[in-house]
Amino acid sequence: MAENAPANALPASLLEAVGLTKRFGALVANDHVSLAIRAGETHALLGENGAGKSTLVKMMCGLLQPDSGELLYDGAPIVFPDPATSRARGVGVVFQHFALFDALTVVENVALGLAGHEPLATLAARIEDCVHRYGLSVEPYRRVGELSVGERQRVEIVRCLLGDPRVLILDEPTSVLTPDESESLFRTVDLLTGEGRAVLFISHKLDEVRRLCHRATVLRGGKFIAEVDPKTETASSLARLMVGAEVPRTPRTVTHQLGEPRLLVNKLNVAGDGSRGSALHDINLEIRAGEIVGIAGVAGNGQTTLFEALSGEKPVADQEAIIIDKVAAGGLGPTERRALKAGFVPEERLGHAAAPDMRLSDNVLLTTHGDGAIVRLGIIHRSALLARFQEIVRRFDVRFGGKDPKARRLSGGNLQKFVIGREVLREPVLIVVDQPTWGVDAAAAAFIRTTLREKAAEGCAVLVISQDLDELLEFTDRIAVMSEGRLTAPVPVAETSREAIGLAMGGAETGGAQTGGAHASGEGAHAA
Amino acid sequence: MPLRLERQENVSGLRLALAPLLALVFTLIVGAVMFVALGHDPIRAFGIYFVGPLLDTYTLQELVVKAGPLLMIGTGLAFCYRANRWNIGAEGQYVAGAVVGSWLALVTHGTDAGPWVLPAMLVMGALGGALWGLIPAFLRVRFGSSEILTSLMLVYVAQLGLDYLVRGPWKDPDGFNFPQSVTFDANAVMPLLMDEGRLHGGIILALVAVVVATFVLGRTLVGYSIELGGSAPRAAAFAGFDERRVTYGVFAVSGALAGLAGIIEVAGPIGNLQPSISPGYGFTAIIAAMLGRLHPVGIVVASLVLALTYIGGEAAQISMRLPFDVTRVFQGTLLIAILAADVMVRYRVRRVEGTSHA
């Protein structure tokens, strides 16, 4: 509502959104949202997925035009018809998904984004300059394809900073960073605001928001909820604002006995496909019935390759390298592995776990076609399919509009509940989940974690690959770390710490036996 | 002021269904302009084109005779296009099927071999078309070459091969040096369905193909794997469907149906092998498949509409001295209009305010 607009008394509002509204069909993505960023402050934009953060940011940089409401820049109304204009006026954005060409060097990538024809040598010098000033550590002549995700992000930040922005918008910047890399990003942000620049910091990690930001605007369901001082709030009070209710914590109750090994990985080696460092070296892992093992690590260190080797999308030559429920399965395809009662949930929901343009009921068939109940003699039994579909929807509380919409129309959390439910109802003895709660709202995330815990309690072996360390610390039993295609030996959660895992994520030579951490920081991002 | 295409998330089924009708109306408007430009009364021209053929039992039969190969080929193409495999070479597979099937008719010519000849010809025609279709499939799977280009190029290879055969080894020795084979024996031609006219058994086979295809595409795991592979290849791999097998499968099916249509046409209305055995059925069937929304039943309707343009075109050639190319223009306009209507339904054109500099 417009009357919720933050007090306008302070004169130093640099960029201000006043009552912005944006509709997409029947969905009101932003409903009279207001937000004011002052010079020299780090302002957090907090909200669940689907709260309208992205829409707001896109309107603030000209990627989307508001249906109503206006932007004020230096106190005067302004319209940004496109991102080029906003950039020229001093509003820079670093999006979650980078727009960089792997085959080009850093300086070439930066040059592509600039108007005019600056010689590469002088541009490189400018980059060096900027890098030193803000402690960003980027080498101008390296090829982007060789850079880690954190380095790529720094390239994007440098690219923005070369335009000398007054407002810098960072969209979920730490979601792809190791704890160490996050720390250095925070230092850079402090330097920037020290110079009088404003930073809009979008995140749902409450701890870092409380540490870094001066003010925070909370959105929920497309509406402005509150503007608070995060330093005086607790993580749980912020979480309540974001979610609108208490967030349940996943109970960790390991009362059951561990059983037979359900997944054995023996010296799994996979050659990389060239440009990316996605090769796997000597992966060993054992998961027994009843336990949840987590694999931590920064994206791009071989997790996708590991998932595809486990799911059978990319079978391996060595049949014994992967043993599912005592059957050597290295060379088997996905359908044959599912026949061994294994279930897989890939990271990408749309396009990998589900076909975006097919109906949800047809997406049930994706992993259940080999189970014998729904498809017999090659013929699809529609009534059995619909029955299974409705059971998934009911038991896993999948919400959507219409009777049977296309998968693309579901929200991330609901689609993930569907994808997890689809596997759970197959009664698997092994579930491999890649990023179980990535981009999922807190309530759905808690539900998904509880579901996986329950399955483990029933004797299922669960492997969770996640970049969210807090999540792994919260609900897994043992954690291994993946770095540059190698996997450390899993360590019981109680015997490790964020710091030890963070070091291993950064590739430190730890041998995986980091057990010195005094406290097992199970304190999740969502509650305290 | 630049324009931008934006994907629309909620496209209603009604709008999707209306798009082909919209395309038809647009084609008629373009046609009217064309007739006026050629100096003809558009009302009279439309009468000859689209109404005349419907008033006469002979032309009604002809309509079905022409729709038969279109819907048979178009049904096969639906397999390919649903799988996102763009087989543009059905015309070549049609010719290949006709040639391979005709071989049997020619070697058994004058031997009174028995009633097995025609069924064997049909099987061989289907096999010939399937093999011809598997070539672009193999090239794509093995070397990653574009099936659009290779399948199209193979059309010309097949046509020139046919041309060589009927001017060379397969030429009728008593044919006054005309480039054509002997007329097929009675046991090598399609049975007629009526005493008068040219309506033959091919339409029954075509309708059988439609029924089977409707079932396979809509109700079986094979159909599902085709659809999924075309819609989301990575999800299909995750589901455990082998992309290569799907590629071979859909090309084999569409090639077989095109080849079958080819041998039926040669063994039916034509009666012998000639340099030109198709008024572009293999290409027009692409339009039929798209206009019919890749659904076999829709393709039946679309094929009848397109057959009408063939018959009307013939009538207009005779009574208005319009070149047959006008029919091609109609068909081409229709395809462009369908594709454009699809974009318009699924996307929204938005005008981007202000300047946008690089």
Interface residues (C-beta under 8 A of the other chain):
Chain A: F24 G25 Q65 V79 P81 D82 A84 T85 A115 S311 G312 E313 G333 P334 T335 E336 R338 F344 P346 E348 G351 H352 A353 A354 A355 P356 D357 M358 D362 L365 L366 T367 H369 G370 V375 G378 I379 I380 R382 R408 R409
Chain B: E9 N10 R219 T220 L221 V222 Y224 E227 L228 S231 A232 R234 A235 A236 A237 F238 A239 G240 D242 V352 E353 G354 T355 S356 H357 A358
